[in-house]
Amino acid sequence: MSNLSTTLPRRLDPAKFRDPAITAKGERRAVVAFGGLRTLWVNTGTLCNITCRNCYIESSPRNDALVYVSAAEVGAALDEAAALRAPLEEVGFTGGEPFLNRDLPVMLRDVMGRGLRALVLTNAMKPMMNHAAALLALREAFGERLTIRVSLDHHEAALHDLERGEGTFAKTMEGLRWLAEGGFQIHVAGRAGFGAGDEAAMRAGYAALFTAHGIAVDAADAVALMLFPEMDAGIDVPEITEACWSILRKSPESMMCASSRMLVKRRGADRPAFTACTLLPHDPGFEVGATLAEAARPVSLNHPHCAKFCVLGGAACSR
């Protein structure tokens, strides 16, 4: 019993991440200033065709806490970004499963028609294939300006299915092969350390899988194959202080919230709002405004995900 207890992760100290300005030890918490909108994220809605065991956003076929955003609402956000002369380069669509939102092809055409890159995060299953004709038309019109990032938690079916449900690996692989055969720009998102093996072993496993199925994704490329750290807000993690930037040799400008915001629409709300982070759409402390102008304010790193995923994990949702 004592041996087991030493291997279990420590639970988060309840004194941590309570004050947006000061850590539990009384030190000044790190804050990230907004340096200009380079990536706009759109949460198309939390509804998903599957229920994963460890979904950070709690997506499922029943959870519509974030309702579908419309093409008109996304267009209004893009218009505001243009009016503000934001250095916007890319618009990313996440969910839930973005392809469940019937407006997605219209949104993508609007985004790329403005000369921006578009990124869609998907499980590449039936909802995506329901839009096959529209996707082919978009690829024909805009080419590599469109990137489809497919969630494949592990290169082995059994471990992927353990998280996402029996048979999901095979269905996702069907979608991946279709995208590859159609000449789409494809990226893949996996999970670092999920299952046995270090990162090199994980990348080798993915590389073998991609080669076997004729999928043109470079598993050695950290953008083409993103391996994200695990996210469990109940596990203990250090709080990030102002001193951490120099200690860790990291810059606040490299954090996602320095250059991105996410558009969400809450169930019952009259209009969408912006959050500071893709990972924390449900936390009211990270809703930063109803407009992009309001949302251009500093963000206090007052959540375990800020430490585990972004600062210590070195992860970012966009390129």
C-alpha positions in Angstrom: 0.0 0.0 0.0 2.8 2.4 0.9 4.6 1.7 -2.4 1.4 2.4 -4.4 0.8 5.7 -2.6 4.3 7.0 -3.6 3.6 6.5 -7.3 0.3 8.3 -7.3 0.4 11.9 -8.5 0.0 14.5 -5.7 -3.4 16.2 -5.7 -3.5 19.9 -6.2 -2.9 22.0 -3.1 -6.3 23.8 -2.5 -4.4 27.0 -1.6 -3.0 27.4 -5.1 -4.5 29.3 -8.0 -7.0 31.2 -5.8 -5.8 34.8 -6.1 -5.2 36.1 -9.7 -2.4 38.4 -8.5 -0.6 36.5 -5.7 0.4 32.8 -5.4 -0.1 30.6 -2.4 3.5 31.5 -1.3 2.8 35.2 -1.5 4.7 35.8 -4.7 3.5 37.9 -7.6 1.8 35.7 -10.2 3.0 35.8 -13.8 0.8 37.9 -16.2 0.9 37.8 -20.0 0.3 41.0 -21.8 -1.7 40.9 -25.1 0.6 41.6 -28.0 -1.9 41.5 -30.9 -4.3 39.0 -32.3 -2.4 36.5 -34.6 -4.7 33.5 -34.1 -8.5 33.7 -33.6 -10.0 30.5 -32.2 -13.6 29.7 -32.7 -15.4 27.1 -30.5 -18.1 25.9 -32.9 -20.0 24.3 -29.9 -19.3 21.7 -27.3 -21.5 19.0 -28.9 -19.5 16.0 -30.2 -20.3 12.7 -31.8 -18.3 10.8 -29.2 -17.6 11.0 -25.4 -13.9 10.8 -24.5 -12.8 9.7 -21.1 -10.6 12.7 -20.5 -12.0 15.6 -22.5 -10.9 18.8 -21.0 -13.9 20.7 -22.4 -16.4 17.9 -21.5 -17.7 17.6 -25.0 -20.3 14.9 -25.7 -23.4 14.2 -27.8 -25.4 15.9 -25.0 -23.3 18.8 -23.7 -24.3 22.0 -25.4 -23.0 24.4 -22.7 -21.3 26.2 -25.6 -23.9 26.4 -28.4 -23.3 26.6 -32.1 -21.6 29.8 -33.3 -23.0 31.1 -36.6 -21.2 32.1 -39.7 -22.5 35.6 -39.2 -21.1 35.8 -35.7 -17.7 34.6 -36.9 -17.8 37.1 -39.8 -18.5 39.9 -37.3 -15.5 39.0 -35.3 -13.4 38.9 -38.5 -14.7 42.3 -39.4 -13.7 43.7 -36.0 -10.2 42.2 -36.3 -9.9 43.9 -39.7 -11.1 47.2 -38.3 -8.6 47.0 -35.5 -5.9 46.2 -38.0 -5.0 43.1 -36.0 -2.1 41.1 -37.3 -4.4 38.1 -37.8 -2.9 35.2 -39.7 -4.9 32.1 -38.8 -8.4 31.1 -37.6 -8.7 27.8 -35.8 -12.0 25.9 -35.3 -12.4 23.6 -32.4 -15.2 22.1 -30.4 -16.8 19.7 -29.6 -16.6 18.4 -33.1 -16.5 21.4 -35.5 -18.1 19.5 -38.4 -21.3 19.0 -36.4 -21.8 22.8 -36.9 -23.5 23.1 -40.4 -22.1 26.6 -40.9 -18.5 25.4 -40.8 -17.9 25.2 -44.6 -19.3 28.8 -44.9 -17.1 30.0 -42.1 -14.0 28.4 -43.7 -14.8 30.0 -47.0 -15.1 33.4 -45.4 -11.9 33.0 -43.5 -9.8 31.8 -46.4 -11.5 34.3 -48.8 -10.0 37.0 -46.6 -6.5 35.6 -47.2 -6.2 34.0 -43.8 -5.2 30.4 -43.0 -7.8 28.1 -41.5 -7.2 25.2 -39.1 -9.9 22.6 -38.2 -9.5 20.3 -35.2 -11.5 17.1 -35.8 -11.8 13.4 -35.0 -12.2 12.8 -38.8 -15.2 10.6 -38.3 -18.7 10.7 -39.8 -19.5 14.4 -39.2 -16.4 15.3 -41.3 -17.3 12.9 -44.0 -20.8 14.4 -44.2 -19.1 17.5 -45.5 -16.8 15.7 -48.0 -18.0 17.5 -51.1 -17.7 20.9 -49.4 -14.2 20.1 -48.2 -13.0 19.0 -51.6 -14.4 22.3 -53.0 -12.5 24.3 -50.4 -9.3 22.4 -51.0 -9.6 23.1 -54.7 -10.2 26.8 -54.1 -7.7 27.4 -51.3 -5.2 24.6 -51.3 -2.8 24.5 -48.4 -4.4 27.5 -46.8 -6.7 24.9 -45.2 -5.2 22.5 -42.6 -7.1 19.6 -41.0 -5.7 18.5 -37.7 -6.9 15.1 -36.7 -7.0 13.9 -33.1 -5.4 10.5 -32.9 -4.5 9.9 -29.2 -2.1 7.0 -29.9 -0.6 5.1 -32.8 -2.1 1.8 -31.4 -5.8 1.2 -31.8 -6.3 -0.3 -28.3 -4.9 2.7 -26.5 -6.7 5.2 -28.7 -10.0 3.3 -28.2 -9.4 3.2 -24.5 -9.8 7.0 -24.5 -12.3 7.6 -27.3 -14.4 4.4 -27.4 -14.3 1.0 -29.1 -13.9 1.2 -32.9 -13.0 4.9 -33.0 -9.4 4.3 -34.1 -10.6 2.5 -37.3 -13.1 5.2 -38.1 -10.6 8.0 -37.6 -8.0 6.2 -39.8 -10.6 6.0 -42.5 -11.0 9.7 -42.4 -7.3 10.3 -42.3 -6.8 8.1 -45.4 -9.5 10.0 -47.2 -7.9 13.3 -46.4 -4.5 12.0 -47.5 -5.9 10.7 -50.8 -7.7 14.0 -51.3 -4.4 16.0 -51.1 -5.4 17.9 -48.0 -2.8 19.5 -45.7 -3.0 17.2 -42.7 -1.7 17.5 -39.1 -2.2 15.1 -36.3 -2.6 15.7 -32.6 -1.6 12.9 -30.1 -0.9 12.8 -26.4 2.6 12.9 -25.0 3.3 10.0 -22.6 0.0 8.3 -23.2 0.8 4.6 -23.0 4.3 3.2 -22.8 7.3 4.9 -24.3 9.0 8.3 -24.4 8.4 11.0 -27.1 10.9 9.5 -29.5 9.2 6.1 -29.3 5.8 7.7 -29.7 6.9 9.6 -32.8 8.5 6.4 -34.2 5.2 4.6 -33.7 3.2 7.3 -35.5 5.8 7.4 -38.3 5.3 3.7 -38.9 1.5 4.0 -38.9 1.6 6.9 -41.3 3.9 5.1 -43.7 1.8 1.9 -43.6 -1.3 3.9 -44.6 0.2 6.4 -47.1 -0.5 9.4 -44.9 1.9 12.3 -45.6 2.5 13.6 -42.1 6.1 14.0 -40.9 6.0 12.5 -37.4 9.4 14.2 -36.5 7.9 17.6 -37.1 6.5 19.0 -33.8 3.8 21.0 -35.7 2.7 18.3 -38.1 2.5 15.9 -35.2 1.7 17.7 -32.0 2.0 15.6 -28.8 0.1 17.4 -26.1 0.8 17.0 -22.4 -1.9 15.5 -20.2 -4.4 17.9 -18.6 -5.7 17.1 -15.2 -6.5 20.2 -13.2 -6.6 18.2 -10.0 -2.9 17.2 -10.1 -0.4 19.3 -8.3 1.7 21.7 -10.4 3.8 24.7 -9.5 2.3 28.2 -9.8 4.0 30.4 -12.3 5.5 33.6 -10.8 7.1 36.6 -12.4 10.5 35.1 -11.5 9.7 32.0 -13.5 10.3 33.6 -16.9 14.0 34.1 -16.2 14.4 30.8 -14.3 12.7 28.8 -17.0 14.2 30.9 -19.8 10.9 31.5 -21.3 9.2 34.6 -22.6 5.6 35.6 -21.8 5.3 36.6 -25.5 5.6 32.9 -26.4 2.4 32.0 -24.5 -0.8 31.4 -26.5 -2.7 34.1 -24.6 -0.2 36.7 -25.8 -1.4 36.4 -29.4 -4.7 34.5 -29.5 -8.3 34.7 -28.2 -11.3 32.3 -28.6 -14.8 33.1 -29.6 -17.5 31.2 -27.7 -21.2 31.4 -27.3 -22.7 30.2 -24.0 -26.1 28.6 -23.9 -28.7 31.3 -23.2 -26.4 34.1 -24.2 -27.5 36.8 -26.6 -24.1 37.1 -28.3 -20.7 35.4 -28.3 -17.8 36.4 -26.0 -14.1 36.0 -26.1 -12.0 33.9 -23.8 -8.2 34.2 -23.2 -7.5 30.5 -23.9 -8.8 27.5 -25.8 -8.3 25.3 -22.7 -10.5 27.3 -20.3 -13.8 28.2 -22.1 -15.9 27.4 -19.0 -13.9 29.4 -16.4 -15.4 32.9 -15.9 -12.0 34.2 -14.9 -10.7 33.7 -18.4 -13.6 35.4 -20.2 -12.0 38.7 -21.3 -14.7 40.6 -23.2 -17.6 40.8 -25.6 -15.4 42.4 -28.3 -11.9 41.9 -29.5 -11.1 45.5 -28.3 -12.2 44.5 -24.8 -10.4 41.2 -24.9 -7.0 42.9 -25.5 -6.1 42.9 -21.8 -3.5 41.1 -19.8 -4.1 37.5 -18.6 -3.1 36.3 -15.2 -1.8 32.7 -15.3 -4.2 31.6 -12.5 -5.0 28.0 -13.5 -3.2 24.7 -13.4 -3.5 24.4 -17.2 -1.5 27.6 -17.6 1.4 26.0 -15.8 1.1 22.3 -16.9 0.2 22.8 -20.6 1.6 26.2 -21.7 4.6 27.2 -19.5 6.0 23.9 -18.3 4.6 21.7 -21.0 5.6 24.1 -23.8 2.5 23.3 -25.8 0.5 25.6 -28.1 -2.6 24.9 -30.0 -1.5 26.7 -33.2 1.7 26.7 -35.1 
